[in-house]
Amino acid sequence: MDKDSKSRAVTNILITGGSQAWKLSAGFVLTIFSTRNLAPSDFGVLAMSATAATFLGLLKDVGVGQAIIQRTEIAKGQIDALFWLSVLASAASALVLALSAHPVALFYDDTRLQQLMIAIAGLSFIAGLATVPAALLARESRFKALAILDVAATTASVVAGIVAVIILRDYWALYLSTLVLTLISTVGIWAYSGYRPGYPHLDSETRHMARFGLHVSGFNLVNYLSRNADNILIGKFRGGDELGMYDRAYKLLLLPIVQLHNPIGQVIVPLLSRLRFDKERYLSTYNDALSMVMLICQPGIVFAILLSEPLFRVLLGEHWVGAAPIFSWLGVAGLIQVATATAAWLFLSEGRGQEYFRLGVWTALINVTSFLAGLPWGALGIAAAYTLVNCTVVLPLYAISIGRHGPVTTRNLIKTTVPHWIGCAVAATVTRISIISLLDGNSFAGLVTLLALAYASYLLAMSFFAQKRALAKRVLRNVFRKAKTFVVREEPPSG
């Protein structure tokens, strides 16, 4: 990749990453505050409603956003056709969600779900209206505008959520927080994009993009079902309190991973789409992005796995310590999913929608089977079974599926990721020895020190591999170049 492309990519990732860091920090504050002030049953009812709501909400754009981003060229009439398709899909999914409110409430035997799901249906439709203009902003690399919107909407949402928690003291407080986020994001995206829908133009290329979008949407649907079948089973057979524990453990683990993948994915998918006919540059770009994601996430996850109990005690309070063993099991799966989640970048940028959907179906079947196997042992059993299956079945399946076509081979994946698995082992060993012999993890200062040790030992392990040292040099060179450019711009004119 030429220096200008690298510089733009780094700039866009830093901009988007900065906004995601703020979203992560602000969202973490709201999560901690609401967890300390609401009951586990409040999170349980939200998890019950979210399973159905998000599943149907995935239909609202039928994958047209990714179809727009992936195309090298696209006409205005084709964009309009995809917009009206997404509007129809959003309306249909919102209607089905509202109509399913009563049956879902009966299924869980909880009347609170009926009004909550009807309210969420309205949010789903509003959010769907922003799909196409948001995709156009990403396609045009207008990540600064998207970052500004993210920061503004997140800040308003967190403030509204904290105030609502203080006043309402129940699950409606978090709904109001989401309402504020959705309204500000949707209005802002339309204002920034400048897009105005017109008369749709249907041709063979439009139908091809629609099919690609449907395959992407299909993957999202089956993937979401597999990731939330555990919530359905725990909510139905173990109750809201146990589901609340499981949901907090899962969300606290998933939140940092998602918030890191989002900024990189938003930038890397359009970039890889433009490089898909240049094998060498495509491969180099993906390898660098995969390595950076694993390097940033994995040491923190290793630390959290080994210190889950004091982490929950210090951050959430004594009454949430019961979720710590669940978190530890899910954390092992998280180490793997940091890498497997990047598969989406490859399938989307290469236009491999049908393969992507097939992979989602197989993964869903495997994961749901593991949930059923672990259910007799409750939430902890489900977490353990899910983790074991991800280690032994899902990881090899992803590696083989990715390597079947395209520039990235299975052998390349192994070569790129093996140093990181070694780094995880080193970080776990150093952290565990430190816990046993040196440091107390039951204080905030001790937790911070152990976290720093986990990252330091992981980075030390990476330094023994030439490809990782070369990556570090490239990243530092780009960062220094951007910092130098910034300083030069900020210097006042002489004289």
Helices and strands as residue ranges (DSSP letters): H 3-37, H 40-57, G 58-60, H 64-70, H 76-99, H 101-108, H 112-128, H 131-139, H 143-168, H 172-193, H 204-237, H 240-275, H 279-306, H 308-315, G 318-323, H 324-340, H 343-349, H 353-374, G 375-377, H 378-389, I 390-394, H 395-403, H 410-437, H 444-462, H 466-490
